[in-house]
Amino acid sequence: MRHLRYRRPLFMAVLTVAIGLSATACGSSDGSATSEAPIKVAVAVPYSGAAGAYGEVTDQAFALALKKYGADVDGRPIKLIKVDTQCTPSVAAQAINRALGQKPLAVYAACAGDTLAMKSTLAARRIPLVTATLTPSVMSDQPTYIWDAQPSLSRVTDALAGYMRSKKGAKVGVITDTTAYGAAFGDSMVTSVKSATMSVTARATYDPAATDYSGQILRIKRADVDSLFVEGYSESVAKLVSQARSLGITAPIYASPDVYDNTAFKAGGAALDGVVFASPYVANDNAESTTFQSSWEAEHHAVPTFTEDVLYEGVAVLVRALHSAGASPTASTIGSALDGLQMDLPSGHFAFSPGHSRAAAPVYVGKVENGAATLISTVH
Amino acid sequence: MTIVVQTIISGVIAGTVYGLLGLGLSLCYKTTRVVNFAHGSIAMLGAYTAYSLDEHGASILAASVAGILTAAFASAAMELLVLWPLYRRSLISAILATFGVAIVVESIIQMTWGSVAKAPPALLSTRSLDLGVTLSENDLGTFGLAVAISAALIVGLQSTRIGRAMRGVAQDSHVVELLGVPSRRLYLLALALVGATAGVAGLLIGPSIGLAPDSGLGLTVYGFAAAVLGGLGSLHGAVVGGILIGVTHNVAAVYVTGTYADVVQYAAIGLVLLVRVRGLFGDELEAVRGV
C-alpha cells in the first residue's frame, strides 16, 4: 500500500509528460514544424562494404549542392540524417526504419537494391525518395513515391551498340560481373546488340572478388569476336581491359561508364587508351558541366567523373526540390516540386517524365585517352 | 593449341596467388590449430601500407618491406591480444574471434584510407615477355616468389629447431613446455610469419584487383579453398591446391561455361573432398574433422 501511495503521483507525472511529448510528435508528424525547425532528409547510402565509396561521394555531392543551391530554406536548415545501407537490401530495410524515427521529409538513396527494399515502407508513409540509378527494375512499375534522376540502362546500351555498329562490329563478346547490376547491364547490352543487328558470340561473368580474369578473356578470344564489351567496378574494368590487351585481344574494347573514373584511369594506365564507353555524363562545354567540373575540383582536388556526376545530379535534384516546395515544405509538397522541376544539370536540361524517370536525357559516347575522357558524340 | 597452353599457364599464375594465401592459412592451422579468417584482411592492410608509402615517395622496396612488416605486426598483435586468451577455451571461440579481427581491420582500413578503391602499381613490369605465350615479368615474379616462400617455410618447419618446436607446440603445447620450450613465444613467432606471408600475398594481389577495404574476406575464401583442397595444414598442399583451383577455373571458363565457372570450380573441390576428406596432401584426418 505504501509503495502504491508514493508511486501514484510519480506515475501521473510520467503519464503527463508522455502525453505531452506524444502530442508534440503528432503535431509535427508531416514534418512541417516551427519556423526554425530543420528540414530533415534521410540519406540512405552505403558508407561501408563493397560500394562504400558511394557514401563518401554522396557526402561530397551534398556539400557541393547545398553550397550551390543553399543550405537552408527560408531560415530552416536542411539537416541530413545519414544511415549506412552497405548497398545490401536487408540492411537498407532496417536502416530506413531507423531514419524514419527522426521523421525525414524525403529520402535519398544510391543503390538500386536499397531503393527497392525501402519502396513499400516509404510508399506506406507517402515519403518521396530520390535516387540516381540506371537499373531498369527500380522504375519498371512506375512507383508513386520514387523519382529516378538518371536515364534507363537501355538508353546507355543502345547508344553504345549503335556506336559499335557504326564501326562495323558484328560479333560481340560480353563480360560482366556477377552482381545484380552487372547481370542487368549484361542483359541490356545483349538486347541492344541484337537490336543493332549484331550478335553476341560469347558471354562470360566474373566474381568481383576475383584476382584474375584470364579464363573469361580467353573464352572471348576463342570466340574470335570483333568487339568486346566489359562491365564492372572501376578498378575491375581497368584490370580486365589491361589483361585483355596483354592476352592478345586486339578487337576494339567498349566498357560500362565505370571506366570513366579516376581509379580506373590510374589502375588501367595506357591500356585504357581507345576504350569507348556510353554514359549519362561526360565532361562537355555546357555551362553547368564547366561549373561543376571546376567547383568539384576546387572542393575535392580531383576531377569529377561518372560516379561523382551521377550522385551529384541526384542530390542536386533533391536539394532544388526542397527549395521549390514552399516555405514550409511537407513530403507532399516536395513530391509535387519534384514533378514540376525544370533545371540545368552538368549532363544537360533536366525534368521528370510523368512516370518519375528522367525525361529526354542525352546519352554521351566518350573515349578514354591519356587518363581522361573525351566526348565523341551525344545521342538525344 | 595456343589457347589451351595459355589457359593452363594463366591458371597456374592465378592459382599461385591463391596458393600463397592458402599457405599462410595452412601455416596458421599447422602451428595453432586456428583457421584464421582475418588472413585476407591483414593482407590488405599490408598492401594499403605499402601503397601509402609509395604515394609518399618511398622506394617500392622500402614500401614493400614496410607493408610486409605491418602485416606481420598486425598478425602478431592478433595472437597476443585476441587468440592467446582464447587458446584455453574451445577452438571455435578463437576461430570466430578471427572473424571479428577481420571486421576490425576492415574498419581501420576504411577510416584511414577511405572507401574509394586505390590502384597500387605492380611490383614488376606487366609488359608481356616474348615467350610464345603471354607471360609478364610480374607473372613470373609472382610464381617465383610463391614457390620460394613455400620452399623456405617447408624446409624451415621440417629442418630447423624452431620449426620442429612450432610443430610440437601445435601437437601438444603442455608436453613441449615441460621440455623447456617457450610455447608463448613460438605462437607469437608463428603468427608473425603467417602475417608476413599475408603481407607478401597482399603486395602481389593488390595491383591485380585494386585495394578496397572489404576485399579481405573474399581473399580469405580463395586462400581457404586452396588450403582445404591441398589438405589443411599441408604447406606444399596449399600451393598445389591453389594452382589446381586456378587451372580448373580457367579450363571451366574457357571450355565449359563462361557464366558458371566458379560453380564448376567449387563442385570439383567438393568432389575431391568427398573422395579424400583430408584433402590432397592432408595427413591429419582427425584435426580436419575437428574443424
Interface residues (C-beta under 8 A of the other chain):
Chain A: Y47 S48 G49 A50 G52 A53 Y54 G55 E56 V57 T178 A202 R203 A204 T205 D207 P208 A209 A210 T211 D212 S214 G215 Q216 L218 R219 K221 R222 Y233 S234 E235 S236 A238 K239 S242 S246 L247 G248 T263 K266 A267
Chain B: I3 Q6 T7 S10 G11 I13 A14 V17 Y18 E106 S107 Q110 G114 S115 V116 A117 K118 A119 T126 R127 S128 T134 S136 I205 S208 I209 G210 A212 P213 D214 S215 G218 L219 V221 Y222 G246 H249 N250 V251 A252 A253 V254 G258 T259 A261 D262
